[in-house]
Amino acid sequence: MIPLLIVLLVILVLFGTGFALDVLWWIALALLVVWVLGFFLRSGDRRWYRW
């Protein structure tokens, strides 16, 4: 019974990690798009964000 619970716990941890990594990839992609837009939409030395 205990090994079955350990295997199920490992599966849940791996599933949660995979989901978190997928979400992090989408966040990174969104930040890249914002950065590229900021790079092209800036006017002179002024930027529309303060990074």
PyMOL Python script that loads the backbone (N, CA, C, O; Angstrom):
from pymol import cmd

cmd.read_pdbstr("""\
ATOM      1  N   MET A   1       0.819  -1.196   0.000  1.00  0.00           N
ATOM      2  CA  MET A   1       0.000   0.000   0.000  1.00  0.00           C
ATOM      3  C   MET A   1       0.866   1.265   0.000  1.00  0.00           C
ATOM      4  O   MET A   1       0.584   2.212  -0.734  1.00  0.00           O
ATOM      5  N   ILE A   2       1.912   1.279   0.817  1.00  0.00           N
ATOM      6  CA  ILE A   2       2.793   2.441   0.904  1.00  0.00           C
ATOM      7  C   ILE A   2       3.517   2.711  -0.424  1.00  0.00           C
ATOM      8  O   ILE A   2       3.579   3.865  -0.848  1.00  0.00           O
ATOM      9  N   PRO A   3       4.071   1.674  -1.101  1.00  0.00           N
ATOM     10  CA  PRO A   3       4.723   1.958  -2.396  1.00  0.00           C
ATOM     11  C   PRO A   3       3.752   2.545  -3.429  1.00  0.00           C
ATOM     12  O   PRO A   3       4.143   3.392  -4.232  1.00  0.00           O
ATOM     13  N   LEU A   4       2.512   2.109  -3.411  1.00  0.00           N
ATOM     14  CA  LEU A   4       1.517   2.649  -4.335  1.00  0.00           C
ATOM     15  C   LEU A   4       1.286   4.132  -4.054  1.00  0.00           C
ATOM     16  O   LEU A   4       1.189   4.932  -4.985  1.00  0.00           O
ATOM     17  N   LEU A   5       1.199   4.500  -2.788  1.00  0.00           N
ATOM     18  CA  LEU A   5       1.010   5.904  -2.432  1.00  0.00           C
ATOM     19  C   LEU A   5       2.232   6.742  -2.824  1.00  0.00           C
ATOM     20  O   LEU A   5       2.090   7.887  -3.255  1.00  0.00           O
ATOM     21  N   ILE A   6       3.416   6.177  -2.674  1.00  0.00           N
ATOM     22  CA  ILE A   6       4.637   6.896  -3.059  1.00  0.00           C
ATOM     23  C   ILE A   6       4.668   7.127  -4.566  1.00  0.00           C
ATOM     24  O   ILE A   6       5.016   8.213  -5.028  1.00  0.00           O
ATOM     25  N   VAL A   7       4.302   6.100  -5.326  1.00  0.00           N
ATOM     26  CA  VAL A   7       4.268   6.241  -6.789  1.00  0.00           C
ATOM     27  C   VAL A   7       3.237   7.280  -7.201  1.00  0.00           C
ATOM     28  O   VAL A   7       3.507   8.093  -8.086  1.00  0.00           O
ATOM     29  N   LEU A   8       2.071   7.273  -6.585  1.00  0.00           N
ATOM     30  CA  LEU A   8       1.042   8.259  -6.902  1.00  0.00           C
ATOM     31  C   LEU A   8       1.509   9.669  -6.523  1.00  0.00           C
ATOM     32  O   LEU A   8       1.227  10.627  -7.242  1.00  0.00           O
ATOM     33  N   LEU A   9       2.215   9.799  -5.412  1.00  0.00           N
ATOM     34  CA  LEU A   9       2.735  11.097  -5.011  1.00  0.00           C
ATOM     35  C   LEU A   9       3.780  11.603  -6.001  1.00  0.00           C
ATOM     36  O   LEU A   9       3.798  12.789  -6.330  1.00  0.00           O
ATOM     37  N   VAL A  10       4.648  10.715  -6.476  1.00  0.00           N
ATOM     38  CA  VAL A  10       5.653  11.096  -7.475  1.00  0.00           C
ATOM     39  C   VAL A  10       4.974  11.524  -8.767  1.00  0.00           C
ATOM     40  O   VAL A  10       5.387  12.503  -9.390  1.00  0.00           O
ATOM     41  N   ILE A  11       3.943  10.805  -9.173  1.00  0.00           N
ATOM     42  CA  ILE A  11       3.208  11.169 -10.396  1.00  0.00           C
ATOM     43  C   ILE A  11       2.571  12.547 -10.239  1.00  0.00           C
ATOM     44  O   ILE A  11       2.624  13.359 -11.163  1.00  0.00           O
ATOM     45  N   LEU A  12       1.972  12.819  -9.087  1.00  0.00           N
ATOM     46  CA  LEU A  12       1.359  14.124  -8.864  1.00  0.00           C
ATOM     47  C   LEU A  12       2.395  15.248  -8.869  1.00  0.00           C
ATOM     48  O   LEU A  12       2.143  16.324  -9.412  1.00  0.00           O
ATOM     49  N   VAL A  13       3.551  15.002  -8.270  1.00  0.00           N
ATOM     50  CA  VAL A  13       4.608  16.011  -8.252  1.00  0.00           C
ATOM     51  C   VAL A  13       5.107  16.283  -9.667  1.00  0.00           C
ATOM     52  O   VAL A  13       5.294  17.439 -10.046  1.00  0.00           O
ATOM     53  N   LEU A  14       5.324  15.233 -10.447  1.00  0.00           N
ATOM     54  CA  LEU A  14       5.798  15.418 -11.820  1.00  0.00           C
ATOM     55  C   LEU A  14       4.749  16.117 -12.676  1.00  0.00           C
ATOM     56  O   LEU A  14       5.090  16.949 -13.517  1.00  0.00           O
ATOM     57  N   PHE A  15       3.481  15.788 -12.471  1.00  0.00           N
ATOM     58  CA  PHE A  15       2.409  16.453 -13.219  1.00  0.00           C
ATOM     59  C   PHE A  15       2.355  17.935 -12.855  1.00  0.00           C
ATOM     60  O   PHE A  15       2.219  18.785 -13.735  1.00  0.00           O
ATOM     61  N   GLY A  16       2.461  18.247 -11.568  1.00  0.00           N
ATOM     62  CA  GLY A  16       2.443  19.638 -11.123  1.00  0.00           C
ATOM     63  C   GLY A  16       3.631  20.418 -11.655  1.00  0.00           C
ATOM     64  O   GLY A  16       3.490  21.582 -12.031  1.00  0.00           O
ATOM     65  N   THR A  17       4.805  19.789 -11.691  1.00  0.00           N
ATOM     66  CA  THR A  17       6.005  20.447 -12.217  1.00  0.00           C
ATOM     67  C   THR A  17       5.856  20.712 -13.708  1.00  0.00           C
ATOM     68  O   THR A  17       6.207  21.790 -14.188  1.00  0.00           O
ATOM     69  N   GLY A  18       5.345  19.749 -14.429  1.00  0.00           N
ATOM     70  CA  GLY A  18       5.132  19.939 -15.866  1.00  0.00           C
ATOM     71  C   GLY A  18       4.148  21.060 -16.151  1.00  0.00           C
ATOM     72  O   GLY A  18       4.349  21.846 -17.078  1.00  0.00           O
ATOM     73  N   PHE A  19       3.092  21.139 -15.366  1.00  0.00           N
ATOM     74  CA  PHE A  19       2.103  22.209 -15.532  1.00  0.00           C
ATOM     75  C   PHE A  19       2.740  23.558 -15.214  1.00  0.00           C
ATOM     76  O   PHE A  19       2.520  24.531 -15.935  1.00  0.00           O
ATOM     77  N   ALA A  20       3.530  23.624 -14.137  1.00  0.00           N
ATOM     78  CA  ALA A  20       4.173  24.886 -13.758  1.00  0.00           C
ATOM     79  C   ALA A  20       5.171  25.317 -14.827  1.00  0.00           C
ATOM     80  O   ALA A  20       5.257  26.503 -15.145  1.00  0.00           O
ATOM     81  N   LEU A  21       5.919  24.380 -15.379  1.00  0.00           N
ATOM     82  CA  LEU A  21       6.885  24.737 -16.419  1.00  0.00           C
ATOM     83  C   LEU A  21       6.186  25.234 -17.671  1.00  0.00           C
ATOM     84  O   LEU A  21       6.671  26.150 -18.335  1.00  0.00           O
ATOM     85  N   ASP A  22       5.050  24.636 -17.996  1.00  0.00           N
ATOM     86  CA  ASP A  22       4.289  25.080 -19.164  1.00  0.00           C
ATOM     87  C   ASP A  22       3.802  26.518 -18.946  1.00  0.00           C
ATOM     88  O   ASP A  22       3.878  27.348 -19.852  1.00  0.00           O
ATOM     89  N   VAL A  23       3.309  26.800 -17.756  1.00  0.00           N
ATOM     90  CA  VAL A  23       2.842  28.154 -17.448  1.00  0.00           C
ATOM     91  C   VAL A  23       4.002  29.143 -17.496  1.00  0.00           C
ATOM     92  O   VAL A  23       3.846  30.259 -17.991  1.00  0.00           O
ATOM     93  N   LEU A  24       5.172  28.737 -16.983  1.00  0.00           N
ATOM     94  CA  LEU A  24       6.335  29.624 -17.005  1.00  0.00           C
ATOM     95  C   LEU A  24       6.787  29.926 -18.430  1.00  0.00           C
ATOM     96  O   LEU A  24       7.232  31.038 -18.714  1.00  0.00           O
ATOM     97  N   TRP A  25       6.677  28.947 -19.332  1.00  0.00           N
ATOM     98  CA  TRP A  25       7.028  29.196 -20.738  1.00  0.00           C
ATOM     99  C   TRP A  25       6.111  30.246 -21.341  1.00  0.00           C
ATOM    100  O   TRP A  25       6.575  31.115 -22.080  1.00  0.00           O
ATOM    101  N   TRP A  26       4.803  30.184 -21.037  1.00  0.00           N
ATOM    102  CA  TRP A  26       3.862  31.167 -21.581  1.00  0.00           C
ATOM    103  C   TRP A  26       4.123  32.551 -21.005  1.00  0.00           C
ATOM    104  O   TRP A  26       4.010  33.549 -21.716  1.00  0.00           O
ATOM    105  N   ILE A  27       4.477  32.620 -19.710  1.00  0.00           N
ATOM    106  CA  ILE A  27       4.804  33.911 -19.095  1.00  0.00           C
ATOM    107  C   ILE A  27       6.064  34.490 -19.737  1.00  0.00           C
ATOM    108  O   ILE A  27       6.121  35.685 -20.025  1.00  0.00           O
ATOM    109  N   ALA A  28       7.069  33.648 -19.960  1.00  0.00           N
ATOM    110  CA  ALA A  28       8.303  34.109 -20.591  1.00  0.00           C
ATOM    111  C   ALA A  28       8.027  34.610 -22.007  1.00  0.00           C
ATOM    112  O   ALA A  28       8.596  35.617 -22.427  1.00  0.00           O
ATOM    113  N   LEU A  29       7.172  33.926 -22.735  1.00  0.00           N
ATOM    114  CA  LEU A  29       6.828  34.357 -24.087  1.00  0.00           C
ATOM    115  C   LEU A  29       6.107  35.708 -24.068  1.00  0.00           C
ATOM    116  O   LEU A  29       6.382  36.571 -24.901  1.00  0.00           O
ATOM    117  N   ALA A  30       5.192  35.889 -23.123  1.00  0.00           N
ATOM    118  CA  ALA A  30       4.478  37.161 -23.012  1.00  0.00           C
ATOM    119  C   ALA A  30       5.442  38.296 -22.665  1.00  0.00           C
ATOM    120  O   ALA A  30       5.328  39.391 -23.215  1.00  0.00           O
ATOM    121  N   LEU A  31       6.388  38.046 -21.761  1.00  0.00           N
ATOM    122  CA  LEU A  31       7.366  39.076 -21.416  1.00  0.00           C
ATOM    123  C   LEU A  31       8.270  39.409 -22.593  1.00  0.00           C
ATOM    124  O   LEU A  31       8.652  40.565 -22.772  1.00  0.00           O
ATOM    125  N   LEU A  32       8.614  38.414 -23.392  1.00  0.00           N
ATOM    126  CA  LEU A  32       9.417  38.661 -24.580  1.00  0.00           C
ATOM    127  C   LEU A  32       8.670  39.555 -25.568  1.00  0.00           C
ATOM    128  O   LEU A  32       9.259  40.462 -26.156  1.00  0.00           O
ATOM    129  N   VAL A  33       7.390  39.302 -25.747  1.00  0.00           N
ATOM    130  CA  VAL A  33       6.584  40.122 -26.660  1.00  0.00           C
ATOM    131  C   VAL A  33       6.513  41.559 -26.147  1.00  0.00           C
ATOM    132  O   VAL A  33       6.632  42.502 -26.930  1.00  0.00           O
ATOM    133  N   VAL A  34       6.318  41.734 -24.828  1.00  0.00           N
ATOM    134  CA  VAL A  34       6.266  43.079 -24.261  1.00  0.00           C
ATOM    135  C   VAL A  34       7.603  43.785 -24.444  1.00  0.00           C
ATOM    136  O   VAL A  34       7.640  44.974 -24.761  1.00  0.00           O
ATOM    137  N   TRP A  35       8.693  43.066 -24.247  1.00  0.00           N
ATOM    138  CA  TRP A  35      10.019  43.671 -24.399  1.00  0.00           C
ATOM    139  C   TRP A  35      10.265  44.092 -25.846  1.00  0.00           C
ATOM    140  O   TRP A  35      10.776  45.183 -26.096  1.00  0.00           O
ATOM    141  N   VAL A  36       9.905  43.235 -26.798  1.00  0.00           N
ATOM    142  CA  VAL A  36      10.102  43.564 -28.214  1.00  0.00           C
ATOM    143  C   VAL A  36       9.229  44.749 -28.613  1.00  0.00           C
ATOM    144  O   VAL A  36       9.682  45.637 -29.335  1.00  0.00           O
ATOM    145  N   LEU A  37       7.979  44.768 -28.148  1.00  0.00           N
ATOM    146  CA  LEU A  37       7.121  45.917 -28.441  1.00  0.00           C
ATOM    147  C   LEU A  37       7.692  47.196 -27.848  1.00  0.00           C
ATOM    148  O   LEU A  37       7.668  48.245 -28.493  1.00  0.00           O
ATOM    149  N   GLY A  38       8.202  47.118 -26.637  1.00  0.00           N
ATOM    150  CA  GLY A  38       8.813  48.284 -26.013  1.00  0.00           C
ATOM    151  C   GLY A  38      10.047  48.743 -26.758  1.00  0.00           C
ATOM    152  O   GLY A  38      10.321  49.941 -26.830  1.00  0.00           O
ATOM    153  N   PHE A  39      10.778  47.822 -27.304  1.00  0.00           N
ATOM    154  CA  PHE A  39      11.977  48.172 -28.064  1.00  0.00           C
ATOM    155  C   PHE A  39      11.609  48.933 -29.337  1.00  0.00           C
ATOM    156  O   PHE A  39      12.269  49.910 -29.691  1.00  0.00           O
ATOM    157  N   PHE A  40      10.557  48.487 -30.024  1.00  0.00           N
ATOM    158  CA  PHE A  40      10.187  49.116 -31.293  1.00  0.00           C
ATOM    159  C   PHE A  40       9.301  50.342 -31.124  1.00  0.00           C
ATOM    160  O   PHE A  40       9.275  51.198 -32.007  1.00  0.00           O
ATOM    161  N   LEU A  41       8.582  50.450 -30.024  1.00  0.00           N
ATOM    162  CA  LEU A  41       7.652  51.566 -29.841  1.00  0.00           C
ATOM    163  C   LEU A  41       8.248  52.728 -29.053  1.00  0.00           C
ATOM    164  O   LEU A  41       7.557  53.713 -28.792  1.00  0.00           O
ATOM    165  N   ARG A  42       9.500  52.630 -28.677  1.00  0.00           N
ATOM    166  CA  ARG A  42      10.083  53.731 -27.911  1.00  0.00           C
ATOM    167  C   ARG A  42      10.306  54.929 -28.821  1.00  0.00           C
ATOM    168  O   ARG A  42      10.510  54.790 -30.027  1.00  0.00           O
ATOM    169  N   SER A  43      10.261  56.097 -28.220  1.00  0.00           N
ATOM    170  CA  SER A  43      10.480  57.319 -29.000  1.00  0.00           C
ATOM    171  C   SER A  43      11.712  58.022 -28.445  1.00  0.00           C
ATOM    172  O   SER A  43      11.677  58.538 -27.328  1.00  0.00           O
ATOM    173  N   GLY A  44      12.773  58.048 -29.192  1.00  0.00           N
ATOM    174  CA  GLY A  44      14.006  58.680 -28.752  1.00  0.00           C
ATOM    175  C   GLY A  44      14.637  57.914 -27.596  1.00  0.00           C
ATOM    176  O   GLY A  44      14.782  56.692 -27.643  1.00  0.00           O
ATOM    177  N   ASP A  45      15.006  58.654 -26.563  1.00  0.00           N
ATOM    178  CA  ASP A  45      15.597  58.021 -25.392  1.00  0.00           C
ATOM    179  C   ASP A  45      14.544  57.594 -24.377  1.00  0.00           C
ATOM    180  O   ASP A  45      14.850  56.877 -23.425  1.00  0.00           O
ATOM    181  N   ARG A  46      13.333  58.026 -24.575  1.00  0.00           N
ATOM    182  CA  ARG A  46      12.271  57.677 -23.617  1.00  0.00           C
ATOM    183  C   ARG A  46      11.718  56.299 -23.925  1.00  0.00           C
ATOM    184  O   ARG A  46      11.558  55.920 -25.085  1.00  0.00           O
ATOM    185  N   ARG A  47      11.436  55.572 -22.887  1.00  0.00           N
ATOM    186  CA  ARG A  47      10.788  54.266 -23.032  1.00  0.00           C
ATOM    187  C   ARG A  47       9.463  54.309 -22.299  1.00  0.00           C
ATOM    188  O   ARG A  47       9.293  55.095 -21.368  1.00  0.00           O
ATOM    189  N   TRP A  48       8.538  53.485 -22.703  1.00  0.00           N
ATOM    190  CA  TRP A  48       7.239  53.461 -22.040  1.00  0.00           C
ATOM    191  C   TRP A  48       7.222  52.509 -20.851  1.00  0.00           C
ATOM    192  O   TRP A  48       6.177  52.295 -20.236  1.00  0.00           O
ATOM    193  N   TYR A  49       8.379  51.939 -20.530  1.00  0.00           N
ATOM    194  CA  TYR A  49       8.505  51.145 -19.314  1.00  0.00           C
ATOM    195  C   TYR A  49       9.842  51.489 -18.669  1.00  0.00           C
ATOM    196  O   TYR A  49      10.715  52.052 -19.330  1.00  0.00           O
ATOM    197  N   ARG A  50      10.016  51.167 -17.415  1.00  0.00           N
ATOM    198  CA  ARG A  50      11.230  51.506 -16.668  1.00  0.00           C
ATOM    199  C   ARG A  50      11.921  50.245 -16.201  1.00  0.00           C
ATOM    200  O   ARG A  50      11.941  49.969 -15.002  1.00  0.00           O
ATOM    201  N   TRP A  51      12.491  49.465 -17.113  1.00  0.00           N
ATOM    202  CA  TRP A  51      13.209  48.243 -16.729  1.00  0.00           C
ATOM    203  C   TRP A  51      14.673  48.515 -16.773  1.00  0.00           C
ATOM    204  O   TRP A  51      15.474  47.626 -16.487  1.00  0.00           O
TER     205      TRP A  51
END
""", "prot")
cmd.dss("prot")
cmd.show_as("cartoon", "prot")
cmd.util.cbc("prot")
cmd.orient("prot")
